[in-house]
Amino acid sequence: MRGIKRVCIYPKDIQRITGKSIRNSRAIYKRIREYFEKEPHQMVTVHEFALYMGIKKEVVQEYITD
């Protein structure tokens, strides 16, 4: 299905975008969750990741859209 964009981002996506190891990507993911005071059941969104990392949302979407 083309045109469907994900809202959530995962450590594997962070690894792909930043070029860091999966371990570092998990640490970044954890820091983002803490920064936005997420509950355990809540996900990190592409928008939150882009804000935290200072990357344009459109650039992030290019990396996670298949």
Secondary structure as the mmCIF struct_conf table of DSSP 4:
data_model
#
loop_
_struct_conf.conf_type_id
_struct_conf.id
_struct_conf.beg_label_comp_id
_struct_conf.beg_label_asym_id
_struct_conf.beg_label_seq_id
_struct_conf.end_label_comp_id
_struct_conf.end_label_asym_id
_struct_conf.end_label_seq_id
TURN_TY1_P TURN_TY1_P1 ARG A 2 GLY A 3
BEND BEND1 VAL A 7 VAL A 7
STRN STRN1 CYS A 8 CYS A 8
HELX_RH_AL_P HELX_RH_AL_P1 PRO A 11 THR A 18
HELX_RH_AL_P HELX_RH_AL_P2 ILE A 22 TYR A 35
TURN_TY1_P TURN_TY1_P2 PHE A 36 GLU A 37
TURN_TY1_P TURN_TY1_P3 PRO A 40 HIS A 41
HELX_LH_PP_P HELX_LH_PP_P1 GLN A 42 VAL A 44
STRN STRN2 THR A 45 THR A 45
HELX_RH_AL_P HELX_RH_AL_P3 VAL A 46 MET A 53
TURN_TY1_P TURN_TY1_P4 GLY A 54 GLY A 54
HELX_RH_AL_P HELX_RH_AL_P4 LYS A 57 ILE A 64
#
